[in-house]
Amino acid sequence: MTVDAFPEESGPQQGRLFAAGGPSLAEHHGRFGSLPEFRRPGALAALLDEAGLVGRGGAGFPTGRKISTATGRGAIAIGNGAEGEPESRKDATLLAHAPHLVLDGLILAGEAIGARELFLYVPTRALATVRAALDERHDARWHRPYVNVIEAPDTFVAGEKSAVVSRVEGGPALPRDQLASTAVSGVRGRPTLVQNVETLAHIGLIARYGPRWFRSVGDPSEPGTMLVTLSGAVRAGGVVEVPTGVSIAELISHDGGTDLRTLRSVLVGGYHGTWLTLASLGDFHLCRPSMARAGASPGAGIVHALAIGDCGLARSADIVTYLAEQSAGQCGPCINGLPRLAQLLTELAYGTATATGAATEIRRIADLVDGRGSCRHPDGTARFVRSALDVFASDILLHNDGQCEALLTTVTGHDSRKESRV
C-alpha cells in the first residue's frame, strides 16, 4: 500500500497508477514509452472487457461496454476529475502525481470512440498541474488531439454525469433530467463518453501491459487496484492504492496502524455511502460483490472511520444537513425532502425530538424521496440515512433519555464522555 505517495518500483500490488514518479513528461515517457495505437475498431473496448476494468468513479459500470456504446458521429470524450465529495482526495492526488497517465487514457478512449473533441473536467486546485502537463505534451509534439480543460465547481453534485455535460456545454454544473443515456446523447446531443480520471489512468496502463497484467491482482470479479481515501479516526490517513477485494478491517489496521477497538463504525462509499458496524468489518471487502451483501458499494473508494467517542447520529445529521444544502434545488425531493430529513435527523441526534416517532418519520421521508429525484442525489442521501438508523439503532432510544453510547464508552482508561458532542 502507498499513502499519498508512490513507490520507486512498480510491484504487483502497488505503484500501478503512481509509477510514473511525478508529473514530468520525460519521466513518464522513460517509464512507459510511447502511447500505443489501436487501429482496429473496437480493439481497445475488447481489451478492457478482457481486463475486467469497471469505472472507478462510483457506479462501477464496465468500461469496455461504455466505450462501445458511446461511439458514433461527432462523439465526445470527457475525463471527469470533479471531486465534490468532501471525504475524497484520490482524483486530486492522481492528477497531481500522474497527470500524463490520465491524459494517455483520455486520448486512447477518445480515439476508440472517434472523438474529435476531448475535455478534462477538473477542480481549481488541479488546473495548474493539468495545464502544465498539456504544455509539456505540446512542446514535445506528444499532443495527438487537443484537450480542452474545463474548471469544475467545488460542489457535491458538480461531478454527476449530466452536470458534467451541462458544464462542458457552457451551462451550470447542475444535474438535469435525461431522456437518453449520455453515451447516446450527451454534449450538444452527441454521443458522449464520461469517464472518471482514475479509470482513464487504468486504461493507459492496460493498453501497455495487457489484461493479464491487470488481472494479476485484485478480486477476480472486479480485478486490478483502486485508489482509496482513508480518513477520520485513523492513525495514517490519505490516499492509498490497494488491490480490489482488500478487507476493510485490514485496510484500516494495516502495518500496526489504527486499533479497531478505538472505532465505533466505518463509513464506506462517502456521503452517499453506508455505515458498517465494527463487528462486521472483517466480513466485507472493497469490491461490489462483497459490499452488495450489506446494500453497500465501495463507491469512489472512500473509507471514513468514526471514533468510539463520537456520536454516530450527530455525525450523520451533520452530513445530511450538508447534503441538503448541496442539492441542485430543482425537484421536490431535493427542495422539500432533503431539508426535512436533515431537520428530523438533527432533532433526533441532538435530543429535541421523541426518538421512536422521529426515527419512523425519517424512514418515511427517506422512502418518499428515494427514486423520485431528477438525479440520484436524493437516492444516495436516503441510502445513507437508512444505514445510520440501522447501525446506530441502539443510540436512538438512549437519545430519548438524554444519553448516548458515546457518553457511556470508556476505552483503555480514556473516558470518551469528555469529547462527546451530545
NUNUTI-644649 format. One record per residue: y, z, x of N, C-alpha, C in turn; residue in three letters. Coordinates in steps of 0.1 Angstrom, whole numbers, plus 5000, padded with zeros to 4 digits. Layout:
// NUNUTI-644649
YZXYZXYZXALA...
//
This chain:
// NUNUTI-644649
498850005008500050005000501350005009MET502349955004503649955011504750005001THR505650085006506650134998508050095003VAL508750004995510049954998510049895012ASP508949835016508849775030507649675029ALA507449615040506349525041505749525055PHE504449515056503749535069503949415078PRO503749435091503949325100502749225099GLU501649275096500449185095499949185080GLU499649065075499149055062497649085061SER497349185054495949215052495449185038GLY494249205035493649165021494249255010PRO494749365013495249455002496749475003GLN497449425012498849445013499549335021GLN500849325019501649235027501549095021GLY500949075009500748935004502048874999ARG502848954994504148904989505248914999LEU505249025007506349055016506049015030PHE504948935032504548905046505548815053ALA506548755047507448675054508348745064ALA508448875062509148965072510648955070GLY511248915059512648915057513148785051GLY514448775049515048665042515248535051PRO515048545064515348435072514348315069SER514948195068514148075066513248045078LEU513748065090512948045102511748135103ALA511948255099510748345099509748305088GLU510348265077509448225065508648095069HIS509348005075508647875079507647905090HIS507947995100507048035110505748095105GLY505948175094504848245089503948155080ARG504548075071503848005061503847845063PHE504647795072504647655073505447585062GLY505247445061505947375051505447395037SER506247355028505747375014504747265010LEU503647305005502547195001503147104990PRO502546994989502846894978501646874970GLU501846864957500746834947501146704940PHE500446594944500846464938500146434925ARG498946494923498246464911498746544899ARG499046484888499546564877498446674872PRO498946784870498046894866497346964877GLY497546924890496846984901497247134903ALA498547164903498947294905498447384894LEU498647344881498147424870496647454871ALA495947354875494447374876494147474887ALA494947474898494747564909495047704905LEU496147724897496447854892495547904882LEU494947824874493947864864492747914872ASP492347844883491147884890491448014897GLU492648034901493048164908493048284898ALA493348254885493448354875494748424875GLY495748364880497148424880497648434866LEU498148554863498848574850500248624853VAL501148604844502548634847502748784850GLY503648814859503948944863505249004857ARG505748934847507048984840506849074829GLY505549094825505249194814504249134804GLY504349014800503548964790502148924795ALA501948894807500648864813500048734808GLY500848634805500248504800499748424812PHE498648354810498048274821499048174826PRO499348174839500448094845500147944844THR498847904848498547764848498647704834GLY498247784824498347734810499847714806ARG500647804810502047804807502747684813LYS502347654826502847534832502447404825ILE501147404821500647284814501347254801SER501747364794502447354781503847304782THR504547344793505947314795506247174800ALA505247094803505546964808506146874797THR506946774801507546684792508846624797GLY509346534790510546464793511746564794ARG512446564805513646644806513346794808GLY512146824813511746964814512647044824ALA512747174822513547264830512747384834ILE512947424846512147544852513247654855ALA512947774851513847894853513048004860ILE513548054871512948174877513748294872GLY513048384865513648494858513548624867ASN514748664873514848784881515648894875GLY516048874862516748974855515949104854ALA516449214857515649334858516449444850GLU516549424837517349524829516649654827GLY515349654829514549784827515049884838GLU515550004833516150094843515150154853PRO513850154850512850214860512250104869GLU512649984868512149874876512949834888SER512349814899513049774911512349664918ARG511249614913510349524920510949394922LYS511649334912512149194914513349194924ASP514149304923515349304933514749324947ALA513749404948513149424962512549294967THR511849224958511249094962512348994966LEU513348984958514448884961515148924974LEU515249054977515849094990515049065002ALA513749085001512849075012512148935014HIS511948865003511248735004511848634995ALA513148604995513748504986513148364987PRO512748335000512148195002510848174995HIS510048284994508748274987508948254972LEU509948314967510348294953510748144951VAL511648104959512147964958511047864960LEU510047894969508947804970508247784957ASP507947904951507247894938507947824927GLY509347844927510147784917510147624919LEU510247584931510247444934508847384930ILE507747444934506447394930506247394915LEU506647494908506447494894507347384887ALA508547374893509447264887508847124889GLY508247104901507646974903506446954894GLU505747054892504547044884504847004869ALA505947044864506347004850507346884850ILE507646834861508546724862510046754860GLY510346874863511746924861512746864871ALA513846824866514946784874516046884876ARG515946984867516947094868516147224870GLU516547304881515947434884517047534883LEU516647654878517647764877516947894882PHE517747974889517348104893518248204887LEU517748294878518548384870518348524876TYR519448574882519248704889520448794887VAL520248924888521349014887522349014898PRO523549064896524649064905524249104919THR523449214920523049274933522249174941ARG521649074935520748984942521448844946ALA522648824941523248694942523448654956LEU523948744965524348714978523148674986ALA522048744985520748714992520248574988THR520248554975519648424970520548304974VAL521848324973522748214977522648184992ARG522448295000522348275015521048205018ALA519948235010518648165012518848015009ALA519547984998519747844994520547765004LEU521547835010522347775020521547745032ASP520647835036519747805048518947685045GLU518347675033517547555030518347425030ARG519547435025520447315025520647265040HIS521047365048521347335062520147275070ASP518947325066517747285073517047165067ALA517747115056517147005048515747035042ARG515647165038514447215032514747215017TRP515747135012516247154999515747054990HIS514547054985514046944977514846934964ARG514646984953515646974942516747084943PRO517847064937518947164937518547274928TYR518947394932518647514924519947574919VAL520147584906521347644901521147794900ASN522047874904521948024904522848074892VAL522248144883522948204871522848354872ILE524048414870524148564871523648624858GLU522748724859522148794847522948924845ALA523348944833524049074830523049194831PRO523649304834522849424836522549494823ASP521849434814521449484801519949474799THR519449564791518049574789517449444784PHE518049374774517549264768517849134775VAL518649134786519049014792517948924798ALA516748994801515648914807514648864796GLY514948894783514048844773514148694773GLU513048624771512948474773514048394766LYS514248424753515248354746516648384750SER516848514755518148554761518448474774ALA517348454782517548374794517948234791VAL517248174781517648034777519048024772VAL519448124764520848124759521848134770SER521548214780522548234791522548114800ARG521448044802521447924810522247814803VAL522247814790522947714782524447744782GLU524847864787526247894787526647994777GLY525748044769525948144759525748284763GLY525748384754525548524758524048544761PRO523748644769522348674773521748764762ALA521648714750521048784739519848714733LEU518848784728517748724722518148654709PRO517348554705517648484693516348434687ARG516448404674515248364667514748224673ASP513448214674512848094680511848034670GLN512147904666511247834656510147774664LEU510347744677509247684685509247764698ALA508047744705507947814718508947754728SER509447844737510347794747509747684756THR508447694758507847584766507847454760ALA508047454746508147324739509647284737VAL510447384733511847364730512647484735SER513247464747514047574753515447534755GLY515847524767517247494771517647354765VAL518647354757519047224750517947154744ARG516947224738515847164731514847104740GLY514947114753513947054763512847154766ARG511647104770510547194774511047274786PRO510847404785511447504795510447604799THR510247604812509347704818510147824823LEU509847944818510548064823509448154829VAL509548174843508648254850509348364857GLN508748484857509248594865509148564880ASN510048614887510148584902508948624910VAL508348734906507048774913505948674910GLU505848624898504848524895505148394904THR506348364906506748244914506348264929LEU506548394934506148424947504648404949ALA503848444939502448434940502048284940HIS502748204932502548054932502747994946ILE503748044953504047994966502948024976GLY502248134974501148174983499848114979LEU499548104966498248044961498247894965ILE499447834965499547684968499147664983ALA499347764991499047755005497547805009ARG497147915003495947985007494847964997TYR495047924985494047884975493548004966GLY492747964956492348064946491348164952PRO490548124961489548224967490348334974ARG491348304982492148404989492748494979TRP493348444968494048524958493048614952PHE491848574949490848654942490148754951ARG490448754964489748834973490048984971SER491149014963491449154960491749164945VAL491749284940492149304926491049304917GLY491349334904490349334893489949194890ASP488649164889488149024887488748964874PRO489049044864489548984852491048954853SER491749004863493148984865493449004879GLU493048904888492948924902494348924909PRO494248954922495448954931496149084933GLY497349084938498149204939499249204929THR499849324928501049334919502049434925MET503249414922504349504926504549614916LEU504549734920504749844911505949924915VAL506749964906507850054908507450194904THR507250284914506850424912508050514913LEU508250594902509450674901509150804894SER510250884893510151014886509651124895GLY508851214891508451334898507251304908ALA507551214917506651174928507251204941VAL506351224951506851254964507551134971ARG506951024970507450904976507550784966ALA508750774960508850664950509250534957GLY509350434950509750304955508950194950GLY509050074956508249954952507049954961VAL505849944954504549944961503749824957VAL503149764967502249644964500849694965GLU500149674954498749724953497849614947VAL496549624949495649534942495649564927PRO495649464918495449494904494149574902THR494249654891493049744889493049874896GLY494049904904494050034911494150144900VAL493550254903493550374894494950424894SER495450464883496850514882496950654889ILE495850734888495850854895495850834910ALA495050734915495050714929496450664934GLU497050574926498350524929499350634932LEU499350734922500350844923500050934934ILE498850964937498451064947498051004960SER498350874963497950804975498450874987HIS497650884998497950935011498451085010ASP497751165002498151305001499551324995GLY500051234987501351244981501451344970GLY501751294958502051384947500851454942THR500951584940499951664934499951644919ASP498851594913498851554899499051684890LEU498751794896498851924888500351954885ARG501251894892502651914890503251824880THR502451744873502951644864502451684849LEU503251644840502951664826502351534820ARG502951424823502551294817503051184826SER502551054824502950944831503250834822VAL504450774823504850654815504450524822LEU503650444816503250314822503850204814VAL504450104821505049994815506550004812GLY507150104815508650124813508950164799GLY510250144796510850194783510150134771TYR509550024772508749964762507249994764HIS506950094772505550124776504950234768GLY504050304775503250404768503050524777THR503250644771502950774778501450794778TRP500950834790499550874791499451024795LEU498351084789498251224793497751244807THR497951354813497551384826496051374827LEU495351424817493851424818493251284818ALA493951194812493451054811493750964823SER494551004832495050914843493850854850LEU492850924853491750874861490950774854GLY491150764841490350664832491050534832ASP492250524836492950394834493350334848PHE493350204848493650124860494750024856HIS495449974866496649884864496149744862LEU495549714850495249584846495149594831CYS495349484824495449484810494149514803ARG492949474807491749514800491549664800PRO491849734811491749874812492749944803SER494049904804495149974797495049944782MET494449834778494349804764493549914756ALA492749984762491950084755492850204750ARG494050214756495050314752496150244744ALA495950114740497050044734498250024743GLY497950024756499050014766498849884774ALA499849864784499849754792500549794805SER500249734817500949764829502449714828PRO502649624818504049564817504449494829GLY505749524833506249474846505949564858ALA504949644857504549724869505349844871GLY505549924860506350044861505450164859ILE505550264868504750394866505750504869VAL506050584859507150684859506450814856HIS506550914865505851044864506851144858ALA506351224848507151334842506751464848LEU507651544853507251674859506751774848ALA505951864852505351954843506452044837ILE507552064843508552154838509552084830GLY509351954827510251874819509751854805ASP510551854795510151834781509951684778CYS508751644774508451504771509151454759GLY509351544749510051494737511551474740LEU512151554748513551534752513751414760ALA512851384770512951264778512751144769ARG511851144760511651034751512851014742SER513451114737514651104729515751034736ALA515951074749516951014757516650864759ASP515450824761515050684763515350604750ILE514950654739515150584726516550574723VAL517350674727518850664725519350544733THR518950534745519350424754518950294748TYR517650284743517150154738517950114725LEU518350214717519150184705520450124709ALA521050174720522350134725522249994731GLU521049954736520849834744520349714735GLN520249734722519849624714520849514713SER520449404708521349294706522249314694ALA521749394685522549424673522649304663GLY521549234663521649104655520749104643GLN519949214641518949214630518849364625CYS518349374613518249504606517549614614GLY516349574620515549674628516449734639PRO517249654646518049694657519349764652CYS519949714642521149774637520949904630ILE519949914622519650034614518550114619ASN517350054622516150124625516150204639GLY516650134649516550204662517550314663LEU518750304658519650424658519050544650PRO518450514639517750614631516650684639ARG515850604646514750654654515350754665LEU516450704671517050784682517550914676ALA518150914664518751034658517651134655GLN516551084648515451174644514751234656LEU514451154666513751204678514651304686LEU515951274686516851374693516851504685THR516851504672516851624664515551694666GLU514451624667513151684669513051754683LEU513551674693513451724707514351844709ALA515551844703516451954707516552054696TYR515552064687515352174678516252184666GLY516852074661517752084650517052024637THR515751994638515051934626513752014624ALA513252014612511952064609510851974615THR510052024624509251944632508251854625ALA507451914615506451824608507151714600THR508151744593508851644585509451544593GLY510051584605510751484614509751384620ALA508551444624507551354630507051254620ALA506851294608506351204598507351094595THR508651124594509751034592509850934604GLU509750984616509850904628508750794627ILE507550834624506450734623506650634612ARG507250674601507550584590508550474595ARG509650524601510650434606510150334617ILE509250394625508650304636507850194630ALA507150224619506350124612507250024606ASP508350064600509249974594509849874603LEU510249914615510949824625509949734632VAL508649774633507749704641507449564635ASP507549464643507249324639508249264630GLY509449324628510349264618511649224625ARG511749234638512949204645513049054649GLY514249014654514448884658513748864672SER513648974679512848964692511949084692CYS511349114704510349214704510949354709ARG512249364709512849494713512449604703HIS512549584690512049694681510649724683PRO509749624685508349644686508049734698ASP508649704710508449784722508949924720GLY510049944713510550074711509650154702THR509150094691508250154682506950204689ALA506450114698505250154705505450274714ARG506650274721506950384729507050514721PHE507750514710507950624701506550684696VAL505650594692504350644688503650714699ARG503750664711502950724722503550864725SER504850874724505551004726505051104716ALA504951064703504451164693503051204695LEU502251104700500851134703500651224715ASP501251184726500951264738501651394738VAL502751414732503451544732503351604718PHE502251584711501951634698502051784698ALA501451844708501451994708502852054709SER503751974714505152024715505852024702ASP505451944693506151924680506252054673ILE505052124671505152254664505752364672LEU505652354685506352454694507852444692LEU508352324691509752304690510252354676HIS509352354666509752404653510052554654ASN509352624664509652764666510552794677ASP511252694682512252714692511652724706GLY510352674707509652684720509352544725GLN508852544737508452414743507452434754CYS506452344756505452364766506152374780GLU507252304782507952314795508452454797ALA508752524787509152664788508052754792LEU506852724788505652814789504852784801LEU505152684809504352644820504852704834THR503952764841504152804855503152744864THR503652684875502852614884502952674898VAL501852724904501852784917502952874919THR503152964910504153074911505553024908GLY505752894904507052844901507252844886HIS508252914881508552924867509352804863ASP508752714855509452594852510552614841SER510552734835511552764824512952754830ARG513152774843514452774849515052634849LYS514152534848514552394849514452314836GLU513952384825513752314813515052274806SER514952154799516152104792516252154778ARG515152224773515152274760515352424759VAL
//
